[in-house]
Amino acid sequence: MSLISEQQIQQFQEEGYFVTAPMWTKAELQAVSDEFDRLYDEYAESVDANSHTDDRARELAKNRPFIGAVHTSSELMCEFTKSPIYLEACLKLIGPDVDLYFNQAVIKLPVQGQEFGWHQDSGYTLTTPLEYLTCWTAISRSFVDNGCIWVIPGSPKGGLRTHRFDEQGQSKNAVLDNEDGAIPVEMEPGQVAVFSSLMLHKSGPNISSEARKGYVPQYHVPGVVITESNSLFGDVYPVLRDGRRADVPVPKPIRR
């Protein structure tokens, strides 16, 4: 049975995104949430132990952590990267051969979780090929007051925008004239927002009493390289080969 409809594929082609129904059981999501708590504690400890970390970085690590390459530190999350919904999205939107390109646990703590500005995922690292697939997954409820994502439907058709580094937010923000057409993407636990890496999106601050937990795996063709250096980049972890799930040892991620 297909998890993604033809209407959703058409919406992706026209608007650059679609949102699925919930794809996991309450028990499965609770296991991931508990794993996020463990990963967060380990991440916060490692940041505190680093004497070279400045106060702003410590604050962001505590209140708006982005914990990368979690497939290498969690067997549960390594298996989760190959959930049926992700593999079907990869097959239908990328092709029969796909690698995990990047993945991270993203958490916004109650009241203190900070916003993240407008950007395109492709604005962070210019790759060849350029466009890839992001699967923003709600592990907990995600709504406006706890910092859900916002998107500008159709924005991928405008191509890659200029991005500038924001020192305060430690992020790369897209240069925009306005936010016309922006809509919030509120999700129940287990829903996935599948979108192009050229989608303009942001997330607001968490002003609620409820933590926002999201998992963000991203998928690309095998052999993706940094355009400037022509060097391999990413998690380089095969998830599909010849249209079938790939089960191979986890390689070490390749960073700059």
C-alpha positions as CSV (number, residue, x, y, z in Angstrom):
1,M,0.0,0.0,0.0
2,S,1.4,3.4,-1.0
3,L,2.0,5.9,1.8
4,I,2.2,8.9,-0.6
5,S,-0.6,9.8,-3.0
6,E,-0.4,11.1,-6.5
7,Q,-2.0,14.3,-5.2
8,Q,0.9,14.7,-2.8
9,I,3.5,14.2,-5.5
10,Q,1.7,16.8,-7.6
11,Q,1.7,19.2,-4.7
12,F,5.5,18.6,-4.3
13,Q,6.1,19.4,-7.9
14,E,4.0,22.5,-7.8
15,E,4.6,23.9,-4.3
16,G,7.8,22.1,-3.2
17,Y,6.3,20.3,-0.2
18,F,3.6,18.1,1.2
19,V,2.7,16.8,4.7
20,T,1.9,13.2,5.4
21,A,-0.5,11.6,7.8
22,P,1.0,10.2,11.1
23,M,3.4,7.4,10.2
24,W,4.4,5.8,13.5
25,T,2.7,4.5,16.6
26,K,2.6,6.3,19.9
27,A,5.0,3.7,21.4
28,E,7.5,4.1,18.5
29,L,7.4,7.9,18.8
30,Q,7.9,7.7,22.6
31,A,11.0,5.5,22.1
32,V,12.4,8.2,19.7
33,S,11.5,10.9,22.2
34,D,13.3,9.1,25.0
35,E,16.3,8.6,22.8
36,F,16.4,12.3,22.0
37,D,16.5,13.0,25.8
38,R,19.6,10.8,26.1
39,L,21.3,12.4,23.0
40,Y,20.5,15.9,24.4
41,D,22.0,15.1,27.8
42,E,25.2,13.8,26.1
43,Y,25.3,16.8,23.7
44,A,24.9,19.3,26.5
45,E,27.6,17.7,28.6
46,S,30.0,17.7,25.7
47,V,29.4,21.4,25.0
48,D,29.9,22.2,28.7
49,A,33.1,20.2,28.8
50,N,34.6,22.1,25.8
51,S,36.6,25.1,27.2
52,H,36.6,26.7,23.8
53,T,32.9,27.1,23.6
54,D,31.6,30.7,24.0
55,D,28.6,31.7,26.0
56,R,26.3,32.2,23.0
57,A,27.1,28.7,21.7
58,R,26.4,27.3,25.1
59,E,23.1,29.0,25.2
60,L,22.1,27.7,21.8
61,A,23.3,24.2,22.6
62,K,21.0,24.3,25.7
63,N,17.9,25.9,24.3
64,R,17.9,25.2,20.6
65,P,20.2,22.2,20.0
66,F,20.9,20.7,16.6
67,I,22.4,17.3,17.2
68,G,23.8,15.9,14.0
69,A,24.7,12.5,12.6
70,V,22.5,10.8,15.2
71,H,22.5,7.6,13.1
72,T,26.1,7.0,14.2
73,S,25.3,7.3,17.9
74,S,22.0,5.6,18.1
75,E,21.0,2.2,16.7
76,L,17.4,3.2,17.0
77,M,17.8,6.3,14.9
78,C,20.0,4.5,12.4
79,E,17.0,2.1,11.8
80,F,14.6,5.0,11.8
81,T,16.4,6.7,8.8
82,K,15.0,3.8,6.7
83,S,11.4,4.0,7.8
84,P,9.0,3.1,5.0
85,I,7.7,6.7,4.5
86,Y,11.3,8.0,4.0
87,L,12.2,5.3,1.5
88,E,9.0,5.8,-0.5
89,A,9.6,9.5,-0.6
90,C,13.1,8.9,-1.8
91,L,12.1,6.4,-4.4
92,K,9.4,8.7,-5.8
93,L,11.2,12.0,-5.6
94,I,14.9,11.1,-6.0
95,G,15.2,7.7,-7.7
96,P,16.2,4.1,-7.1
97,D,19.6,4.9,-5.6
98,V,19.6,7.2,-2.5
99,D,21.9,8.0,0.4
100,L,21.2,9.6,3.7
101,Y,22.9,13.0,3.2
102,F,22.4,14.6,6.7
103,N,20.3,14.0,9.8
104,Q,19.8,15.7,13.0
105,A,17.6,15.8,16.2
106,V,16.3,19.3,16.7
107,I,14.8,20.4,20.0
108,K,13.2,23.6,21.2
109,L,12.8,23.7,25.0
110,P,9.7,25.3,26.6
111,V,9.7,29.1,26.8
112,Q,13.4,29.3,26.0
113,G,13.6,27.7,22.5
114,Q,14.7,30.4,20.0
115,E,13.6,31.1,16.5
116,F,15.6,30.1,13.4
117,G,15.5,32.5,10.4
118,W,14.3,32.1,6.8
119,H,16.7,29.8,4.9
120,Q,17.0,27.1,2.3
121,D,18.8,23.9,3.3
122,S,20.8,24.1,0.1
123,G,22.0,27.6,1.2
124,Y,24.3,26.0,3.8
125,T,26.5,23.9,1.5
126,L,26.5,24.2,-2.3
127,T,26.5,20.7,-3.7
128,T,26.5,19.0,-7.1
129,P,23.7,18.1,-7.7
130,L,22.2,21.0,-5.8
131,E,18.7,19.9,-4.8
132,Y,17.9,17.2,-2.3
133,L,15.0,16.0,0.0
134,T,14.3,17.1,3.6
135,C,11.9,15.2,5.7
136,W,11.0,17.3,8.8
137,T,9.4,14.9,11.2
138,A,7.3,15.8,14.2
139,I,8.3,13.6,17.1
140,S,6.2,15.7,19.5
141,R,3.3,18.0,18.6
142,S,4.5,21.0,16.6
143,F,2.4,24.2,16.5
144,V,2.9,27.9,16.2
145,D,3.5,28.7,19.9
146,N,6.1,26.0,20.4
147,G,8.1,26.9,17.3
148,C,6.7,24.9,14.3
149,I,8.2,25.4,10.9
150,W,6.8,27.9,8.4
151,V,7.2,27.6,4.6
152,I,6.6,29.7,1.5
153,P,4.9,27.4,-1.0
154,G,6.3,27.6,-4.5
155,S,9.5,29.2,-3.4
156,P,11.8,26.4,-4.7
157,K,10.9,27.5,-8.2
158,G,12.8,30.7,-7.5
159,G,16.1,28.8,-7.2
160,L,18.8,29.3,-4.6
161,R,18.7,32.6,-2.9
162,T,21.6,34.6,-1.4
163,H,22.3,33.7,2.2
164,R,24.2,35.7,4.8
165,F,25.6,34.4,8.1
166,D,23.7,35.6,11.2
167,E,26.1,35.8,14.2
168,Q,23.4,36.1,16.8
169,G,21.5,33.1,15.6
170,Q,24.6,31.2,14.4
171,S,22.7,30.5,11.1
172,K,22.7,31.4,7.4
173,N,19.6,33.5,6.6
174,A,18.2,34.0,3.1
175,V,18.0,37.5,1.9
176,L,14.3,38.2,1.3
177,D,12.3,41.3,0.4
178,N,9.2,40.0,2.2
179,E,7.5,36.9,3.6
180,D,4.5,37.0,1.3
181,G,2.7,33.7,1.2
182,A,4.3,32.2,4.3
183,I,2.2,29.6,6.2
184,P,2.8,27.7,9.4
185,V,3.1,23.9,9.1
186,E,1.5,22.6,12.3
187,M,1.8,18.8,12.8
188,E,0.7,16.1,15.1
189,P,3.3,13.6,16.4
190,G,4.4,11.3,13.5
191,Q,3.6,13.6,10.6
192,V,6.3,14.4,8.1
193,A,6.7,17.6,6.1
194,V,8.5,16.4,3.0
195,F,10.1,19.3,1.1
196,S,12.7,20.4,-1.4
197,S,16.1,21.7,-0.1
198,L,15.2,24.8,-2.0
199,M,12.1,25.5,0.1
200,L,12.3,28.7,2.0
201,H,11.4,27.9,5.6
202,K,11.9,29.1,9.1
203,S,10.8,28.2,12.7
204,G,9.5,30.5,15.3
205,P,10.4,30.7,19.0
206,N,9.0,28.4,21.6
207,I,6.8,30.5,23.8
208,S,4.8,27.6,25.1
209,S,5.2,25.2,28.1
210,E,5.6,22.3,25.7
211,A,8.9,21.1,24.2
212,R,9.1,20.8,20.4
213,K,11.0,17.7,19.2
214,G,11.7,17.2,15.5
215,Y,13.8,14.7,13.5
216,V,15.2,15.9,10.2
217,P,16.7,13.3,7.9
218,Q,17.8,14.6,4.4
219,Y,18.4,12.4,1.4
220,H,20.5,12.9,-1.8
221,V,21.8,10.9,-4.7
222,P,24.9,8.8,-4.1
223,G,28.2,10.5,-4.7
224,V,27.1,14.1,-3.9
225,V,30.1,16.5,-3.8
226,I,30.8,20.0,-2.6
227,T,30.7,22.1,-5.7
228,E,33.7,24.2,-4.9
229,S,36.1,21.4,-4.1
230,N,34.5,18.5,-5.9
231,S,35.0,16.4,-2.7
232,L,32.5,13.9,-1.3
233,F,30.3,15.3,1.5
234,G,27.6,14.2,3.8
235,D,26.5,11.1,5.8
236,V,27.1,8.9,2.6
237,Y,25.0,6.2,4.1
238,P,23.1,4.1,1.5
239,V,19.4,3.7,2.2
240,L,18.2,2.6,-1.3
241,R,19.9,0.7,-4.0
242,D,18.0,-0.4,-7.2
243,G,14.8,0.7,-5.5
244,R,15.3,-1.6,-2.5
245,R,16.2,-0.9,1.0
246,A,20.0,-1.0,1.5
247,D,21.4,-2.6,4.7
248,V,25.2,-1.9,4.9
249,P,27.6,-1.0,7.6
250,V,27.4,2.7,8.7
251,P,30.3,4.7,7.2
252,K,31.8,7.7,9.0
253,P,30.2,10.9,7.8
254,I,32.3,13.1,5.6
255,R,32.5,16.8,6.6
256,R,34.6,19.6,5.3
